[in-house]
Amino acid sequence: MGASASMVAVPAAEACGEAGVLEAVRGIVRSQLAPIVNDIDQNGLYPRDVLRALGAAGAYRTHLPLKPAPAAANLTTAIEASAIASQSCLSTGFLMWCQSTLAWYLANSENDAVRSRYLSRVADGSQLGGTGLSNPMKTFFGIEQLKLKGKRVPGGYAVRGALPWVSNLGPDHVFGTVFEVEGEPSRRVMFIADCATDGVSIQACPGFVALDGTATYSVQFRDAFVPDAKVLSDPVDGYLKKIRAGFVLLQTGMGLGVIRDCIDLMRRVQPSLGHINKFLDDQPEDLAETLAAMEAEITALALTPFDPSPQYWRRVVTLRLLVGETAVRAAHAAMLHSGARGYVMASRVQRRLREAYFVAIVTPATKQLKKMLAEMNC
Ligand SMILES: Cc1cc2nc3c(=O)[nH]c(=O)nc-3n(C[C@H](O)[C@H](O)[C@H](O)COP(=O)(O)OP(=O)(O)OC[C@H]3O[C@@H](n4cnc5c(N)ncnc54)[C@H](O)[C@@H]3O)c2cc1C
């Protein structure tokens, strides 16, 4: 790939003012997202306009590296933006992660052609899309085989295979994923897949327990042509090490949002049920303490997403595991504290319980994180 990494014009985060971005995100969540949360949850409404508004407000660009070498980036605001949305609706918080992570892939690519084609439009939300990295992430940690194969053809690759779940998709959406080169199984290439390309088809997934509004599709590739201009990294190895901490850390916003809301839901029933709820194992104060510790660790780790040390990576993986486990624990506690009023369909508590499990099963899932930690030697 062309190795010169001149920057594509993305409005600098500083220019937008990161506090201003968060204020705008809060406003959009209040005025545009809150009224449709139940529609998203119960009817699978995809919040396209909300996603575009969040992009226009700068939510998908504050984390992007402003200079390629030595690369530096701060993920704090992007994580907080997704936490604010997730506090109201996990589907939207997850969709923000999809979009921000796609921008992260592009900003860290050394292929000028793919950056100039997509980066600024993904960063401002005018081009929507996501990431199909679950299967590759599981492959790289010895859990699955790569599902996509690419054959070298003039000017690019012909790709075939299928991915079972990719979110934030539509007929005009794009996403980053990985194929294995035919005849060279150890060579993996990461690229931008375009749902509008001949040979690429998307099919809606069967209904989920929650997160149905996330435009999640299975994607089939039938000798779809991927030009060199859409390659993010060939081969993927060094690039993957560069992007992996950002990929994982950006997910923590989803957990923070769910946990904050569950603590709030527990506190709301304290005046009427506190006399009996005090016998439950998990109290809102306990969860608030764990939350504060996680927030401090996120703030520290989000400043250096390119730290190559094994010790840093271990902290990232440990944190991500705790975020998933605490999200489930907080939603479980919110249900026990709320009792029957949390168990009716109209209750936000039952939605939080269904949503929280997603934080723990989306790749890297709890079981994968535990495997990764068990195999680390630092
Ligand atoms: C709502 C939703 C949105 C998602 N969005 C994305 C996304 O945007 N990008 C992305 O890369 N991944 C996405 N995923 C996948 C997700 O990240 C995980 O990979 C998935 O939840 C399973 O991970 P796991 O490690 O628990 O694997 P496991 O569930 O233990 O095993 C996964 C493997 O089992 C098989 N399998 C499991 N369930 C089924 C089934 N119902 N039908 C057929 N085969 C099955 C498949 O071979 C699959 O690869 C999404 C999943 C869900 C539920």
The ligand as an SDF file (V2000), in Angstrom:
LIG
                    3D

 53 58  0  0  0  0  0  0  0  0999 V2000
  -27.2410   -7.6480   18.0610 C   0  0  0  0  0  0  0  0  0  0  0  0
  -25.8780   -8.0720   17.6260 C   0  0  0  0  0  0  0  0  0  0  0  0
  -25.1010   -7.2200   16.8740 C   0  0  0  0  0  0  0  0  0  0  0  0
  -23.8360   -7.6140   16.4460 C   0  0  0  0  0  0  0  0  0  0  0  0
  -23.1060   -6.7600   15.6750 N   0  0  0  0  0  0  0  0  0  0  0  0
  -21.9010   -7.1370   15.2330 C   0  0  0  0  0  0  0  0  0  0  0  0
  -21.1220   -6.2760   14.4070 C   0  0  0  0  0  0  0  0  0  0  0  0
  -21.5060   -5.1400   14.0980 O   0  0  0  0  0  0  0  0  0  0  0  0
  -19.9400   -6.7170   13.9470 N   0  0  0  0  0  0  0  0  0  0  0  0
  -19.4640   -7.9560   14.2650 C   0  0  0  0  0  0  0  0  0  0  0  0
  -18.3690   -8.3130   13.8090 O   0  0  0  0  0  0  0  0  0  0  0  0
  -20.1520   -8.7930   15.0740 N   0  0  0  0  0  0  0  0  0  0  0  0
  -21.3460   -8.4110   15.5600 C   0  0  0  0  0  0  0  0  0  0  0  0
  -22.0490   -9.2530   16.3840 N   0  0  0  0  0  0  0  0  0  0  0  0
  -21.4360  -10.5170   16.8230 C   0  0  0  0  0  0  0  0  0  0  0  0
  -20.8970  -10.4080   18.2490 C   0  0  0  0  0  0  0  0  0  0  0  0
  -19.8430   -9.4820   18.3350 O   0  0  0  0  0  0  0  0  0  0  0  0
  -20.3590  -11.7520   18.7420 C   0  0  0  0  0  0  0  0  0  0  0  0
  -19.4550  -12.2890   17.8390 O   0  0  0  0  0  0  0  0  0  0  0  0
  -21.4680  -12.7170   18.9210 C   0  0  0  0  0  0  0  0  0  0  0  0
  -22.3560  -12.1390   19.8630 O   0  0  0  0  0  0  0  0  0  0  0  0
  -20.9900  -14.0880   19.3870 C   0  0  0  0  0  0  0  0  0  0  0  0
  -19.8000  -14.0030   20.0710 O   0  0  0  0  0  0  0  0  0  0  0  0
  -19.2540  -15.1480   21.0170 P   0  0  0  0  0  0  0  0  0  0  0  0
  -17.8070  -14.8560   21.2460 O   0  0  0  0  0  0  0  0  0  0  0  0
  -20.1100  -15.2900   22.2100 O   0  0  0  0  0  0  0  0  0  0  0  0
  -19.3380  -16.4270   20.1240 O   0  0  0  0  0  0  0  0  0  0  0  0
  -20.3190  -17.6960   20.1940 P   0  0  0  0  0  0  0  0  0  0  0  0
  -21.7440  -17.2640   20.1630 O   0  0  0  0  0  0  0  0  0  0  0  0
  -19.8900  -18.5650   21.2980 O   0  0  0  0  0  0  0  0  0  0  0  0
  -19.9360  -18.4130   18.8590 O   0  0  0  0  0  0  0  0  0  0  0  0
  -20.0420  -17.7360   17.6750 C   0  0  0  0  0  0  0  0  0  0  0  0
  -20.1290  -18.7180   16.4960 C   0  0  0  0  0  0  0  0  0  0  0  0
  -21.1790  -19.6570   16.7060 O   0  0  0  0  0  0  0  0  0  0  0  0
  -21.9870  -19.7600   15.6010 C   0  0  0  0  0  0  0  0  0  0  0  0
  -23.3330  -19.2600   15.9500 N   0  0  0  0  0  0  0  0  0  0  0  0
  -23.7280  -18.7460   17.1170 C   0  0  0  0  0  0  0  0  0  0  0  0
  -25.0320  -18.4260   17.0860 N   0  0  0  0  0  0  0  0  0  0  0  0
  -25.4690  -18.7220   15.9040 C   0  0  0  0  0  0  0  0  0  0  0  0
  -26.7320  -18.6340   15.2500 C   0  0  0  0  0  0  0  0  0  0  0  0
  -27.8210  -18.1410   15.8410 N   0  0  0  0  0  0  0  0  0  0  0  0
  -26.8030  -19.0190   13.9960 N   0  0  0  0  0  0  0  0  0  0  0  0
  -25.7300  -19.5070   13.3770 C   0  0  0  0  0  0  0  0  0  0  0  0
  -24.5360  -19.6240   13.9300 N   0  0  0  0  0  0  0  0  0  0  0  0
  -24.3910  -19.2500   15.1600 C   0  0  0  0  0  0  0  0  0  0  0  0
  -21.3140  -18.9520   14.5310 C   0  0  0  0  0  0  0  0  0  0  0  0
  -20.4610  -19.7560   13.7950 O   0  0  0  0  0  0  0  0  0  0  0  0
  -20.4870  -17.9420   15.2820 C   0  0  0  0  0  0  0  0  0  0  0  0
  -19.3280  -17.5000   14.6190 O   0  0  0  0  0  0  0  0  0  0  0  0
  -23.3180   -8.8870   16.8170 C   0  0  0  0  0  0  0  0  0  0  0  0
  -24.1020   -9.7520   17.6000 C   0  0  0  0  0  0  0  0  0  0  0  0
  -25.3670   -9.3610   17.9990 C   0  0  0  0  0  0  0  0  0  0  0  0
  -26.1680  -10.3060   18.8390 C   0  0  0  0  0  0  0  0  0  0  0  0
  1  2  1  0
  2  3  1  0
  2 52  2  0
  3  4  2  0
  4  5  1  0
  4 50  1  0
  5  6  2  0
  6  7  1  0
  6 13  1  0
  7  8  2  0
  7  9  1  0
  9 10  1  0
 10 11  2  0
 10 12  1  0
 12 13  2  0
 13 14  1  0
 14 15  1  0
 14 50  1  0
 15 16  1  0
 16 17  1  0
 16 18  1  0
 18 19  1  0
 18 20  1  0
 20 21  1  0
 20 22  1  0
 22 23  1  0
 23 24  1  0
 24 25  2  0
 24 26  1  0
 24 27  1  0
 27 28  1  0
 28 29  2  0
 28 30  1  0
 28 31  1  0
 31 32  1  0
 32 33  1  0
 33 34  1  0
 33 48  1  0
 34 35  1  0
 35 36  1  0
 35 46  1  0
 36 37  1  0
 36 45  1  0
 37 38  2  0
 38 39  1  0
 39 40  1  0
 39 45  2  0
 40 41  1  0
 40 42  2  0
 42 43  1  0
 43 44  2  0
 44 45  1  0
 46 47  1  0
 46 48  1  0
 48 49  1  0
 50 51  2  0
 51 52  1  0
 52 53  1  0
M  END
$$$$
